[in-house]
Amino acid sequence: MFLTIAAVVVGGTSLLGGYGGYGLSVIGVLVLQIITTVLVGWGLSWQGQQFILGLLIIPMVALYARSPHIRSQI
């Protein structure tokens, strides 16, 4: 479930609601797949991979929260 949410967030869909699409989510999946492949290639454990992906999601959510149309909905 975490990877699914991460792919959608990286693809540009806000967790707070708003604009998103299938194409952007597919791009998010591809980006996460590349990152995961690199992390596995480096020999990082599964927990380490989840930590790195979590670090990726935090700034993405922060960027979406700064959007003016999102702030007016909260």
CHARMM internal coordinates of N, CA and C (Angstrom, degrees):
IC EDIT
DIST 1 N 1 CA 1.4401
DIST 1 CA 1 C 1.5287
ANGL 1 N 1 CA 1 C 110.78
DIST 1 C 2 N 1.3318
ANGL 1 CA 1 C 2 N 116.65
DIHE 1 N 1 CA 1 C 2 N -37.86
DIST 2 N 2 CA 1.4638
ANGL 1 C 2 N 2 CA 120.86
DIHE 1 CA 1 C 2 N 2 CA -178.77
DIST 2 CA 2 C 1.5222
ANGL 2 N 2 CA 2 C 110.95
DIHE 1 C 2 N 2 CA 2 C -60.94
DIST 2 C 3 N 1.3285
ANGL 2 CA 2 C 3 N 117.40
DIHE 2 N 2 CA 2 C 3 N -43.76
DIST 3 N 3 CA 1.4668
ANGL 2 C 3 N 3 CA 120.21
DIHE 2 CA 2 C 3 N 3 CA -179.37
DIST 3 CA 3 C 1.5208
ANGL 3 N 3 CA 3 C 111.61
DIHE 2 C 3 N 3 CA 3 C -66.19
DIST 3 C 4 N 1.3153
ANGL 3 CA 3 C 4 N 117.00
DIHE 3 N 3 CA 3 C 4 N -34.14
DIST 4 N 4 CA 1.4632
ANGL 3 C 4 N 4 CA 120.23
DIHE 3 CA 3 C 4 N 4 CA 177.86
DIST 4 CA 4 C 1.5220
ANGL 4 N 4 CA 4 C 110.92
DIHE 3 C 4 N 4 CA 4 C -65.15
DIST 4 C 5 N 1.3048
ANGL 4 CA 4 C 5 N 116.14
DIHE 4 N 4 CA 4 C 5 N -46.47
DIST 5 N 5 CA 1.4727
ANGL 4 C 5 N 5 CA 120.12
DIHE 4 CA 4 C 5 N 5 CA 178.54
DIST 5 CA 5 C 1.5204
ANGL 5 N 5 CA 5 C 110.12
DIHE 4 C 5 N 5 CA 5 C -65.24
DIST 5 C 6 N 1.3168
ANGL 5 CA 5 C 6 N 116.90
DIHE 5 N 5 CA 5 C 6 N -40.75
DIST 6 N 6 CA 1.4647
ANGL 5 C 6 N 6 CA 120.61
DIHE 5 CA 5 C 6 N 6 CA 179.05
DIST 6 CA 6 C 1.5236
ANGL 6 N 6 CA 6 C 111.00
DIHE 5 C 6 N 6 CA 6 C -61.66
DIST 6 C 7 N 1.3264
ANGL 6 CA 6 C 7 N 117.34
DIHE 6 N 6 CA 6 C 7 N -41.87
DIST 7 N 7 CA 1.4655
ANGL 6 C 7 N 7 CA 120.65
DIHE 6 CA 6 C 7 N 7 CA -179.78
DIST 7 CA 7 C 1.5176
ANGL 7 N 7 CA 7 C 111.14
DIHE 6 C 7 N 7 CA 7 C -63.65
DIST 7 C 8 N 1.3090
ANGL 7 CA 7 C 8 N 117.09
DIHE 7 N 7 CA 7 C 8 N -40.72
DIST 8 N 8 CA 1.4674
ANGL 7 C 8 N 8 CA 120.56
DIHE 7 CA 7 C 8 N 8 CA -179.97
DIST 8 CA 8 C 1.5238
ANGL 8 N 8 CA 8 C 110.32
DIHE 7 C 8 N 8 CA 8 C -67.41
DIST 8 C 9 N 1.3309
ANGL 8 CA 8 C 9 N 116.84
DIHE 8 N 8 CA 8 C 9 N -41.56
DIST 9 N 9 CA 1.4767
ANGL 8 C 9 N 9 CA 120.46
DIHE 8 CA 8 C 9 N 9 CA -179.75
DIST 9 CA 9 C 1.5194
ANGL 9 N 9 CA 9 C 110.36
DIHE 8 C 9 N 9 CA 9 C -66.82
DIST 9 C 10 N 1.3261
ANGL 9 CA 9 C 10 N 117.61
DIHE 9 N 9 CA 9 C 10 N -45.54
DIST 10 N 10 CA 1.4672
ANGL 9 C 10 N 10 CA 120.75
DIHE 9 CA 9 C 10 N 10 CA 178.84
DIST 10 CA 10 C 1.5240
ANGL 10 N 10 CA 10 C 110.30
DIHE 9 C 10 N 10 CA 10 C -64.12
DIST 10 C 11 N 1.3332
ANGL 10 CA 10 C 11 N 116.70
DIHE 10 N 10 CA 10 C 11 N -31.37
DIST 11 N 11 CA 1.4565
ANGL 10 C 11 N 11 CA 120.92
DIHE 10 CA 10 C 11 N 11 CA 178.41
DIST 11 CA 11 C 1.5169
ANGL 11 N 11 CA 11 C 114.21
DIHE 10 C 11 N 11 CA 11 C -71.66
DIST 11 C 12 N 1.3232
ANGL 11 CA 11 C 12 N 117.26
DIHE 11 N 11 CA 11 C 12 N -11.31
DIST 12 N 12 CA 1.4592
ANGL 11 C 12 N 12 CA 119.06
DIHE 11 CA 11 C 12 N 12 CA 174.40
DIST 12 CA 12 C 1.5104
ANGL 12 N 12 CA 12 C 115.73
DIHE 11 C 12 N 12 CA 12 C 111.06
DIST 12 C 13 N 1.3081
ANGL 12 CA 12 C 13 N 118.71
DIHE 12 N 12 CA 12 C 13 N 2.86
DIST 13 N 13 CA 1.4532
ANGL 12 C 13 N 13 CA 120.67
DIHE 12 CA 12 C 13 N 13 CA 178.00
DIST 13 CA 13 C 1.5190
ANGL 13 N 13 CA 13 C 108.81
DIHE 12 C 13 N 13 CA 13 C -90.08
DIST 13 C 14 N 1.3100
ANGL 13 CA 13 C 14 N 116.46
DIHE 13 N 13 CA 13 C 14 N 130.01
DIST 14 N 14 CA 1.4571
ANGL 13 C 14 N 14 CA 120.77
DIHE 13 CA 13 C 14 N 14 CA -178.32
DIST 14 CA 14 C 1.5197
ANGL 14 N 14 CA 14 C 110.37
DIHE 13 C 14 N 14 CA 14 C -76.94
DIST 14 C 15 N 1.3209
ANGL 14 CA 14 C 15 N 116.44
DIHE 14 N 14 CA 14 C 15 N 143.21
DIST 15 N 15 CA 1.4569
ANGL 14 C 15 N 15 CA 120.78
DIHE 14 CA 14 C 15 N 15 CA 175.04
DIST 15 CA 15 C 1.5234
ANGL 15 N 15 CA 15 C 111.53
DIHE 14 C 15 N 15 CA 15 C -72.55
DIST 15 C 16 N 1.3163
ANGL 15 CA 15 C 16 N 116.81
DIHE 15 N 15 CA 15 C 16 N -15.76
DIST 16 N 16 CA 1.4564
ANGL 15 C 16 N 16 CA 121.54
DIHE 15 CA 15 C 16 N 16 CA -179.04
DIST 16 CA 16 C 1.5194
ANGL 16 N 16 CA 16 C 112.49
DIHE 15 C 16 N 16 CA 16 C -92.24
DIST 16 C 17 N 1.3075
ANGL 16 CA 16 C 17 N 117.10
DIHE 16 N 16 CA 16 C 17 N 7.38
DIST 17 N 17 CA 1.4575
ANGL 16 C 17 N 17 CA 121.21
DIHE 16 CA 16 C 17 N 17 CA -177.30
DIST 17 CA 17 C 1.5098
ANGL 17 N 17 CA 17 C 110.08
DIHE 16 C 17 N 17 CA 17 C 97.57
DIST 17 C 18 N 1.2823
ANGL 17 CA 17 C 18 N 116.60
DIHE 17 N 17 CA 17 C 18 N 159.52
DIST 18 N 18 CA 1.4473
ANGL 17 C 18 N 18 CA 119.80
DIHE 17 CA 17 C 18 N 18 CA 179.34
DIST 18 CA 18 C 1.5035
ANGL 18 N 18 CA 18 C 112.05
DIHE 17 C 18 N 18 CA 18 C 132.25
DIST 18 C 19 N 1.3203
ANGL 18 CA 18 C 19 N 115.66
DIHE 18 N 18 CA 18 C 19 N -159.53
DIST 19 N 19 CA 1.4504
ANGL 18 C 19 N 19 CA 122.33
DIHE 18 CA 18 C 19 N 19 CA -174.09
DIST 19 CA 19 C 1.5191
ANGL 19 N 19 CA 19 C 111.22
DIHE 18 C 19 N 19 CA 19 C -78.66
DIST 19 C 20 N 1.2886
ANGL 19 CA 19 C 20 N 115.31
DIHE 19 N 19 CA 19 C 20 N 139.63
DIST 20 N 20 CA 1.4620
ANGL 19 C 20 N 20 CA 122.43
DIHE 19 CA 19 C 20 N 20 CA 174.76
DIST 20 CA 20 C 1.5170
ANGL 20 N 20 CA 20 C 107.86
DIHE 19 C 20 N 20 CA 20 C -166.24
DIST 20 C 21 N 1.2865
ANGL 20 CA 20 C 21 N 116.86
DIHE 20 N 20 CA 20 C 21 N 169.03
DIST 21 N 21 CA 1.4476
ANGL 20 C 21 N 21 CA 119.10
DIHE 20 CA 20 C 21 N 21 CA 179.82
DIST 21 CA 21 C 1.5099
ANGL 21 N 21 CA 21 C 111.34
DIHE 20 C 21 N 21 CA 21 C -157.67
DIST 21 C 22 N 1.3259
ANGL 21 CA 21 C 22 N 114.55
DIHE 21 N 21 CA 21 C 22 N 170.08
DIST 22 N 22 CA 1.4574
ANGL 21 C 22 N 22 CA 120.15
DIHE 21 CA 21 C 22 N 22 CA -179.21
DIST 22 CA 22 C 1.5190
ANGL 22 N 22 CA 22 C 111.22
DIHE 21 C 22 N 22 CA 22 C -65.68
DIST 22 C 23 N 1.3096
ANGL 22 CA 22 C 23 N 116.45
DIHE 22 N 22 CA 22 C 23 N -42.54
DIST 23 N 23 CA 1.4624
ANGL 22 C 23 N 23 CA 120.42
DIHE 22 CA 22 C 23 N 23 CA -177.77
DIST 23 CA 23 C 1.5157
ANGL 23 N 23 CA 23 C 112.36
DIHE 22 C 23 N 23 CA 23 C -60.82
DIST 23 C 24 N 1.3275
ANGL 23 CA 23 C 24 N 115.92
DIHE 23 N 23 CA 23 C 24 N -43.84
DIST 24 N 24 CA 1.4644
ANGL 23 C 24 N 24 CA 119.77
DIHE 23 CA 23 C 24 N 24 CA 179.41
DIST 24 CA 24 C 1.5218
ANGL 24 N 24 CA 24 C 111.04
DIHE 23 C 24 N 24 CA 24 C -67.27
DIST 24 C 25 N 1.3174
ANGL 24 CA 24 C 25 N 117.18
DIHE 24 N 24 CA 24 C 25 N -36.68
DIST 25 N 25 CA 1.4640
ANGL 24 C 25 N 25 CA 120.01
DIHE 24 CA 24 C 25 N 25 CA 178.10
DIST 25 CA 25 C 1.5212
ANGL 25 N 25 CA 25 C 111.36
DIHE 24 C 25 N 25 CA 25 C -66.32
DIST 25 C 26 N 1.3325
ANGL 25 CA 25 C 26 N 116.73
DIHE 25 N 25 CA 25 C 26 N -37.64
DIST 26 N 26 CA 1.4700
ANGL 25 C 26 N 26 CA 120.41
DIHE 25 CA 25 C 26 N 26 CA 176.93
DIST 26 CA 26 C 1.5226
ANGL 26 N 26 CA 26 C 110.07
DIHE 25 C 26 N 26 CA 26 C -63.89
DIST 26 C 27 N 1.3133
ANGL 26 CA 26 C 27 N 116.99
DIHE 26 N 26 CA 26 C 27 N -40.49
DIST 27 N 27 CA 1.4679
ANGL 26 C 27 N 27 CA 120.34
DIHE 26 CA 26 C 27 N 27 CA 176.62
DIST 27 CA 27 C 1.5314
ANGL 27 N 27 CA 27 C 109.65
DIHE 26 C 27 N 27 CA 27 C -62.80
DIST 27 C 28 N 1.3265
ANGL 27 CA 27 C 28 N 117.23
DIHE 27 N 27 CA 27 C 28 N -40.70
DIST 28 N 28 CA 1.4581
ANGL 27 C 28 N 28 CA 120.89
DIHE 27 CA 27 C 28 N 28 CA 176.68
DIST 28 CA 28 C 1.5205
ANGL 28 N 28 CA 28 C 111.72
DIHE 27 C 28 N 28 CA 28 C -60.81
DIST 28 C 29 N 1.3243
ANGL 28 CA 28 C 29 N 117.30
DIHE 28 N 28 CA 28 C 29 N -40.35
DIST 29 N 29 CA 1.4673
ANGL 28 C 29 N 29 CA 121.29
DIHE 28 CA 28 C 29 N 29 CA 177.33
DIST 29 CA 29 C 1.5240
ANGL 29 N 29 CA 29 C 110.41
DIHE 28 C 29 N 29 CA 29 C -63.04
DIST 29 C 30 N 1.3205
ANGL 29 CA 29 C 30 N 116.71
DIHE 29 N 29 CA 29 C 30 N -44.25
DIST 30 N 30 CA 1.4649
ANGL 29 C 30 N 30 CA 119.90
DIHE 29 CA 29 C 30 N 30 CA 179.94
DIST 30 CA 30 C 1.5232
ANGL 30 N 30 CA 30 C 111.60
DIHE 29 C 30 N 30 CA 30 C -63.77
DIST 30 C 31 N 1.3183
ANGL 30 CA 30 C 31 N 117.20
DIHE 30 N 30 CA 30 C 31 N -41.45
DIST 31 N 31 CA 1.4641
ANGL 30 C 31 N 31 CA 120.60
DIHE 30 CA 30 C 31 N 31 CA 178.67
DIST 31 CA 31 C 1.5277
ANGL 31 N 31 CA 31 C 110.16
DIHE 30 C 31 N 31 CA 31 C -62.89
DIST 31 C 32 N 1.3289
ANGL 31 CA 31 C 32 N 117.13
DIHE 31 N 31 CA 31 C 32 N -45.48
DIST 32 N 32 CA 1.4619
ANGL 31 C 32 N 32 CA 119.79
DIHE 31 CA 31 C 32 N 32 CA 179.57
DIST 32 CA 32 C 1.5210
ANGL 32 N 32 CA 32 C 111.75
DIHE 31 C 32 N 32 CA 32 C -65.56
DIST 32 C 33 N 1.3258
ANGL 32 CA 32 C 33 N 117.47
DIHE 32 N 32 CA 32 C 33 N -34.86
DIST 33 N 33 CA 1.4617
ANGL 32 C 33 N 33 CA 120.20
DIHE 32 CA 32 C 33 N 33 CA 178.05
DIST 33 CA 33 C 1.5271
ANGL 33 N 33 CA 33 C 110.77
DIHE 32 C 33 N 33 CA 33 C -65.15
DIST 33 C 34 N 1.3076
ANGL 33 CA 33 C 34 N 116.75
DIHE 33 N 33 CA 33 C 34 N -40.97
DIST 34 N 34 CA 1.4702
ANGL 33 C 34 N 34 CA 120.48
DIHE 33 CA 33 C 34 N 34 CA 177.98
DIST 34 CA 34 C 1.5228
ANGL 34 N 34 CA 34 C 110.36
DIHE 33 C 34 N 34 CA 34 C -65.01
DIST 34 C 35 N 1.3372
ANGL 34 CA 34 C 35 N 116.74
DIHE 34 N 34 CA 34 C 35 N -44.54
DIST 35 N 35 CA 1.4648
ANGL 34 C 35 N 35 CA 120.33
DIHE 34 CA 34 C 35 N 35 CA 179.27
DIST 35 CA 35 C 1.5284
ANGL 35 N 35 CA 35 C 110.32
DIHE 34 C 35 N 35 CA 35 C -62.44
DIST 35 C 36 N 1.3247
ANGL 35 CA 35 C 36 N 117.70
DIHE 35 N 35 CA 35 C 36 N -44.24
DIST 36 N 36 CA 1.4608
ANGL 35 C 36 N 36 CA 121.55
DIHE 35 CA 35 C 36 N 36 CA 179.64
DIST 36 CA 36 C 1.5158
ANGL 36 N 36 CA 36 C 110.96
DIHE 35 C 36 N 36 CA 36 C -62.85
DIST 36 C 37 N 1.3227
ANGL 36 CA 36 C 37 N 117.28
DIHE 36 N 36 CA 36 C 37 N -41.70
DIST 37 N 37 CA 1.4623
ANGL 36 C 37 N 37 CA 120.97
DIHE 36 CA 36 C 37 N 37 CA 178.98
DIST 37 CA 37 C 1.5267
ANGL 37 N 37 CA 37 C 110.99
DIHE 36 C 37 N 37 CA 37 C -61.91
DIST 37 C 38 N 1.3136
ANGL 37 CA 37 C 38 N 116.73
DIHE 37 N 37 CA 37 C 38 N -42.02
DIST 38 N 38 CA 1.4691
ANGL 37 C 38 N 38 CA 120.74
DIHE 37 CA 37 C 38 N 38 CA 178.36
DIST 38 CA 38 C 1.5247
ANGL 38 N 38 CA 38 C 110.38
DIHE 37 C 38 N 38 CA 38 C -64.49
DIST 38 C 39 N 1.3331
ANGL 38 CA 38 C 39 N 116.65
DIHE 38 N 38 CA 38 C 39 N -43.89
DIST 39 N 39 CA 1.4611
ANGL 38 C 39 N 39 CA 120.06
DIHE 38 CA 38 C 39 N 39 CA -179.31
DIST 39 CA 39 C 1.5260
ANGL 39 N 39 CA 39 C 111.74
DIHE 38 C 39 N 39 CA 39 C -65.17
DIST 39 C 40 N 1.3184
ANGL 39 CA 39 C 40 N 117.86
DIHE 39 N 39 CA 39 C 40 N -38.29
DIST 40 N 40 CA 1.4642
ANGL 39 C 40 N 40 CA 121.17
DIHE 39 CA 39 C 40 N 40 CA 176.00
DIST 40 CA 40 C 1.5287
ANGL 40 N 40 CA 40 C 109.64
DIHE 39 C 40 N 40 CA 40 C -66.32
DIST 40 C 41 N 1.3203
ANGL 40 CA 40 C 41 N 117.11
DIHE 40 N 40 CA 40 C 41 N -40.01
DIST 41 N 41 CA 1.4603
ANGL 40 C 41 N 41 CA 121.59
DIHE 40 CA 40 C 41 N 41 CA 177.82
DIST 41 CA 41 C 1.5241
ANGL 41 N 41 CA 41 C 112.25
DIHE 40 C 41 N 41 CA 41 C -61.46
DIST 41 C 42 N 1.3210
ANGL 41 CA 41 C 42 N 116.49
DIHE 41 N 41 CA 41 C 42 N -32.29
DIST 42 N 42 CA 1.4651
ANGL 41 C 42 N 42 CA 121.27
DIHE 41 CA 41 C 42 N 42 CA 177.22
DIST 42 CA 42 C 1.5215
ANGL 42 N 42 CA 42 C 111.62
DIHE 41 C 42 N 42 CA 42 C -78.16
DIST 42 C 43 N 1.3293
ANGL 42 CA 42 C 43 N 117.48
DIHE 42 N 42 CA 42 C 43 N -8.81
DIST 43 N 43 CA 1.4564
ANGL 42 C 43 N 43 CA 121.21
DIHE 42 CA 42 C 43 N 43 CA 179.31
DIST 43 CA 43 C 1.5150
ANGL 43 N 43 CA 43 C 114.04
DIHE 42 C 43 N 43 CA 43 C 83.25
DIST 43 C 44 N 1.3198
ANGL 43 CA 43 C 44 N 117.22
DIHE 43 N 43 CA 43 C 44 N 22.45
DIST 44 N 44 CA 1.4574
ANGL 43 C 44 N 44 CA 121.39
DIHE 43 CA 43 C 44 N 44 CA -179.53
DIST 44 CA 44 C 1.5304
ANGL 44 N 44 CA 44 C 109.68
DIHE 43 C 44 N 44 CA 44 C -75.11
DIST 44 C 45 N 1.3209
ANGL 44 CA 44 C 45 N 116.69
DIHE 44 N 44 CA 44 C 45 N 141.75
DIST 45 N 45 CA 1.4639
ANGL 44 C 45 N 45 CA 121.19
DIHE 44 CA 44 C 45 N 45 CA 179.33
DIST 45 CA 45 C 1.5311
ANGL 45 N 45 CA 45 C 110.21
DIHE 44 C 45 N 45 CA 45 C -69.64
DIST 45 C 46 N 1.3407
ANGL 45 CA 45 C 46 N 115.06
DIHE 45 N 45 CA 45 C 46 N 168.46
DIST 46 N 46 CA 1.4579
ANGL 45 C 46 N 46 CA 120.21
DIHE 45 CA 45 C 46 N 46 CA 179.82
DIST 46 CA 46 C 1.5214
ANGL 46 N 46 CA 46 C 110.53
DIHE 45 C 46 N 46 CA 46 C -62.11
DIST 46 C 47 N 1.3285
ANGL 46 CA 46 C 47 N 116.81
DIHE 46 N 46 CA 46 C 47 N -40.02
DIST 47 N 47 CA 1.4610
ANGL 46 C 47 N 47 CA 120.39
DIHE 46 CA 46 C 47 N 47 CA 179.26
DIST 47 CA 47 C 1.5295
ANGL 47 N 47 CA 47 C 110.52
DIHE 46 C 47 N 47 CA 47 C -65.31
DIST 47 C 48 N 1.3100
ANGL 47 CA 47 C 48 N 117.18
DIHE 47 N 47 CA 47 C 48 N -38.87
DIST 48 N 48 CA 1.4565
ANGL 47 C 48 N 48 CA 120.81
DIHE 47 CA 47 C 48 N 48 CA 176.96
DIST 48 CA 48 C 1.5190
ANGL 48 N 48 CA 48 C 111.87
DIHE 47 C 48 N 48 CA 48 C -64.28
DIST 48 C 49 N 1.3187
ANGL 48 CA 48 C 49 N 116.13
DIHE 48 N 48 CA 48 C 49 N -39.57
DIST 49 N 49 CA 1.4665
ANGL 48 C 49 N 49 CA 120.41
DIHE 48 CA 48 C 49 N 49 CA 177.60
DIST 49 CA 49 C 1.5258
ANGL 49 N 49 CA 49 C 110.86
DIHE 48 C 49 N 49 CA 49 C -62.76
DIST 49 C 50 N 1.3422
ANGL 49 CA 49 C 50 N 116.69
DIHE 49 N 49 CA 49 C 50 N -43.54
DIST 50 N 50 CA 1.4588
ANGL 49 C 50 N 50 CA 120.42
DIHE 49 CA 49 C 50 N 50 CA 178.83
DIST 50 CA 50 C 1.5206
ANGL 50 N 50 CA 50 C 111.10
DIHE 49 C 50 N 50 CA 50 C -63.65
DIST 50 C 51 N 1.3225
ANGL 50 CA 50 C 51 N 116.49
DIHE 50 N 50 CA 50 C 51 N -37.37
DIST 51 N 51 CA 1.4632
ANGL 50 C 51 N 51 CA 120.89
DIHE 50 CA 50 C 51 N 51 CA 178.22
DIST 51 CA 51 C 1.5236
ANGL 51 N 51 CA 51 C 111.01
DIHE 50 C 51 N 51 CA 51 C -63.19
DIST 51 C 52 N 1.3320
ANGL 51 CA 51 C 52 N 116.84
DIHE 51 N 51 CA 51 C 52 N -46.24
DIST 52 N 52 CA 1.4699
ANGL 51 C 52 N 52 CA 121.25
DIHE 51 CA 51 C 52 N 52 CA 179.58
DIST 52 CA 52 C 1.5249
ANGL 52 N 52 CA 52 C 110.39
DIHE 51 C 52 N 52 CA 52 C -62.90
DIST 52 C 53 N 1.3211
ANGL 52 CA 52 C 53 N 117.86
DIHE 52 N 52 CA 52 C 53 N -42.25
DIST 53 N 53 CA 1.4630
ANGL 52 C 53 N 53 CA 120.71
DIHE 52 CA 52 C 53 N 53 CA 178.76
DIST 53 CA 53 C 1.5277
ANGL 53 N 53 CA 53 C 110.81
DIHE 52 C 53 N 53 CA 53 C -65.64
DIST 53 C 54 N 1.3307
ANGL 53 CA 53 C 54 N 116.93
DIHE 53 N 53 CA 53 C 54 N -36.06
DIST 54 N 54 CA 1.4661
ANGL 53 C 54 N 54 CA 120.32
DIHE 53 CA 53 C 54 N 54 CA 175.33
DIST 54 CA 54 C 1.5147
ANGL 54 N 54 CA 54 C 111.41
DIHE 53 C 54 N 54 CA 54 C -63.53
DIST 54 C 55 N 1.3300
ANGL 54 CA 54 C 55 N 116.00
DIHE 54 N 54 CA 54 C 55 N -39.98
DIST 55 N 55 CA 1.4638
ANGL 54 C 55 N 55 CA 120.02
DIHE 54 CA 54 C 55 N 55 CA 176.75
DIST 55 CA 55 C 1.5282
ANGL 55 N 55 CA 55 C 111.52
DIHE 54 C 55 N 55 CA 55 C -65.07
DIST 55 C 56 N 1.3075
ANGL 55 CA 55 C 56 N 117.37
DIHE 55 N 55 CA 55 C 56 N -26.16
DIST 56 N 56 CA 1.4603
ANGL 55 C 56 N 56 CA 121.58
DIHE 55 CA 55 C 56 N 56 CA 177.13
DIST 56 CA 56 C 1.5246
ANGL 56 N 56 CA 56 C 111.20
DIHE 55 C 56 N 56 CA 56 C -75.74
DIST 56 C 57 N 1.3211
ANGL 56 CA 56 C 57 N 117.12
DIHE 56 N 56 CA 56 C 57 N -37.05
DIST 57 N 57 CA 1.4646
ANGL 56 C 57 N 57 CA 120.94
DIHE 56 CA 56 C 57 N 57 CA -176.96
DIST 57 CA 57 C 1.5270
ANGL 57 N 57 CA 57 C 111.81
DIHE 56 C 57 N 57 CA 57 C -71.84
DIST 57 C 58 N 1.3091
ANGL 57 CA 57 C 58 N 118.20
DIHE 57 N 57 CA 57 C 58 N -37.88
DIST 58 N 58 CA 1.4750
ANGL 57 C 58 N 58 CA 121.44
DIHE 57 CA 57 C 58 N 58 CA -175.80
DIST 58 CA 58 C 1.5245
ANGL 58 N 58 CA 58 C 112.68
DIHE 57 C 58 N 58 CA 58 C -56.10
DIST 58 C 59 N 1.3573
ANGL 58 CA 58 C 59 N 119.51
DIHE 58 N 58 CA 58 C 59 N -50.51
DIST 59 N 59 CA 1.4768
ANGL 58 C 59 N 59 CA 116.77
DIHE 58 CA 58 C 59 N 59 CA 178.47
DIST 59 CA 59 C 1.5261
ANGL 59 N 59 CA 59 C 113.27
DIHE 58 C 59 N 59 CA 59 C -68.49
DIST 59 C 60 N 1.3208
ANGL 59 CA 59 C 60 N 117.19
DIHE 59 N 59 CA 59 C 60 N -29.12
DIST 60 N 60 CA 1.4720
ANGL 59 C 60 N 60 CA 119.03
DIHE 59 CA 59 C 60 N 60 CA 178.35
DIST 60 CA 60 C 1.5280
ANGL 60 N 60 CA 60 C 110.43
DIHE 59 C 60 N 60 CA 60 C -65.20
DIST 60 C 61 N 1.3225
ANGL 60 CA 60 C 61 N 117.34
DIHE 60 N 60 CA 60 C 61 N -44.72
DIST 61 N 61 CA 1.4644
ANGL 60 C 61 N 61 CA 120.91
DIHE 60 CA 60 C 61 N 61 CA 177.80
DIST 61 CA 61 C 1.5237
ANGL 61 N 61 CA 61 C 110.42
DIHE 60 C 61 N 61 CA 61 C -64.23
DIST 61 C 62 N 1.3256
ANGL 61 CA 61 C 62 N 117.18
DIHE 61 N 61 CA 61 C 62 N -39.28
DIST 62 N 62 CA 1.4668
ANGL 61 C 62 N 62 CA 120.75
DIHE 61 CA 61 C 62 N 62 CA 178.34
DIST 62 CA 62 C 1.5293
ANGL 62 N 62 CA 62 C 110.84
DIHE 61 C 62 N 62 CA 62 C -63.16
DIST 62 C 63 N 1.3219
ANGL 62 CA 62 C 63 N 117.25
DIHE 62 N 62 CA 62 C 63 N -38.72
DIST 63 N 63 CA 1.4699
ANGL 62 C 63 N 63 CA 120.06
DIHE 62 CA 62 C 63 N 63 CA 178.02
DIST 63 CA 63 C 1.5251
ANGL 63 N 63 CA 63 C 111.48
DIHE 62 C 63 N 63 CA 63 C -64.94
DIST 63 C 64 N 1.3254
ANGL 63 CA 63 C 64 N 117.03
DIHE 63 N 63 CA 63 C 64 N -41.53
DIST 64 N 64 CA 1.4599
ANGL 63 C 64 N 64 CA 119.93
DIHE 63 CA 63 C 64 N 64 CA 179.61
DIST 64 CA 64 C 1.5198
ANGL 64 N 64 CA 64 C 111.52
DIHE 63 C 64 N 64 CA 64 C -67.95
DIST 64 C 65 N 1.3292
ANGL 64 CA 64 C 65 N 116.93
DIHE 64 N 64 CA 64 C 65 N -33.44
DIST 65 N 65 CA 1.4665
ANGL 64 C 65 N 65 CA 120.35
DIHE 64 CA 64 C 65 N 65 CA 179.91
DIST 65 CA 65 C 1.5246
ANGL 65 N 65 CA 65 C 111.34
DIHE 64 C 65 N 65 CA 65 C -67.90
DIST 65 C 66 N 1.3184
ANGL 65 CA 65 C 66 N 118.04
DIHE 65 N 65 CA 65 C 66 N -23.31
DIST 66 N 66 CA 1.4657
ANGL 65 C 66 N 66 CA 121.39
DIHE 65 CA 65 C 66 N 66 CA 179.31
DIST 66 CA 66 C 1.5211
ANGL 66 N 66 CA 66 C 112.31
DIHE 65 C 66 N 66 CA 66 C -79.80
DIST 66 C 67 N 1.3065
ANGL 66 CA 66 C 67 N 117.47
DIHE 66 N 66 CA 66 C 67 N -12.45
DIST 67 N 67 CA 1.4557
ANGL 66 C 67 N 67 CA 121.08
DIHE 66 CA 66 C 67 N 67 CA -178.53
DIST 67 CA 67 C 1.5456
ANGL 67 N 67 CA 67 C 109.53
DIHE 66 C 67 N 67 CA 67 C -66.02
DIST 67 C 68 N 1.3307
ANGL 67 CA 67 C 68 N 118.11
DIHE 67 N 67 CA 67 C 68 N 132.76
DIST 68 N 68 CA 1.4675
ANGL 67 C 68 N 68 CA 120.91
DIHE 67 CA 67 C 68 N 68 CA -175.45
DIST 68 CA 68 C 1.5174
ANGL 68 N 68 CA 68 C 113.33
DIHE 67 C 68 N 68 CA 68 C -61.16
DIST 68 C 69 N 1.3350
ANGL 68 CA 68 C 69 N 118.37
DIHE 68 N 68 CA 68 C 69 N -38.91
DIST 69 N 69 CA 1.4537
ANGL 68 C 69 N 69 CA 118.95
DIHE 68 CA 68 C 69 N 69 CA -177.05
DIST 69 CA 69 C 1.5223
ANGL 69 N 69 CA 69 C 111.93
DIHE 68 C 69 N 69 CA 69 C -70.83
DIST 69 C 70 N 1.3138
ANGL 69 CA 69 C 70 N 118.27
DIHE 69 N 69 CA 69 C 70 N -27.09
DIST 70 N 70 CA 1.4527
ANGL 69 C 70 N 70 CA 120.64
DIHE 69 CA 69 C 70 N 70 CA 177.01
DIST 70 CA 70 C 1.5272
ANGL 70 N 70 CA 70 C 110.56
DIHE 69 C 70 N 70 CA 70 C -73.39
DIST 70 C 71 N 1.3276
ANGL 70 CA 70 C 71 N 117.47
DIHE 70 N 70 CA 70 C 71 N -41.18
DIST 71 N 71 CA 1.4608
ANGL 70 C 71 N 71 CA 120.77
DIHE 70 CA 70 C 71 N 71 CA -179.11
DIST 71 CA 71 C 1.5148
ANGL 71 N 71 CA 71 C 111.89
DIHE 70 C 71 N 71 CA 71 C -63.63
DIST 71 C 72 N 1.3217
ANGL 71 CA 71 C 72 N 117.93
DIHE 71 N 71 CA 71 C 72 N -32.74
DIST 72 N 72 CA 1.4665
ANGL 71 C 72 N 72 CA 119.44
DIHE 71 CA 71 C 72 N 72 CA -179.85
DIST 72 CA 72 C 1.5206
ANGL 72 N 72 CA 72 C 112.71
DIHE 71 C 72 N 72 CA 72 C -73.72
DIST 72 C 73 N 1.3347
ANGL 72 CA 72 C 73 N 117.98
DIHE 72 N 72 CA 72 C 73 N -17.60
DIST 73 N 73 CA 1.4592
ANGL 72 C 73 N 73 CA 121.12
DIHE 72 CA 72 C 73 N 73 CA 179.31
DIST 73 CA 73 C 1.5162
ANGL 73 N 73 CA 73 C 113.01
DIHE 72 C 73 N 73 CA 73 C -85.73
DIST 73 C 74 N 1.3274
ANGL 73 CA 73 C 74 N 117.33
DIHE 73 N 73 CA 73 C 74 N -20.09
DIST 74 N 74 CA 1.4656
ANGL 73 C 74 N 74 CA 120.63
DIHE 73 CA 73 C 74 N 74 CA -175.07
DIST 74 CA 74 C 1.5128
ANGL 74 N 74 CA 74 C 110.44
DIHE 73 C 74 N 74 CA 74 C -83.30
END
COOR INIT
IC SEED 1 N 1 CA 1 C
IC BUILD
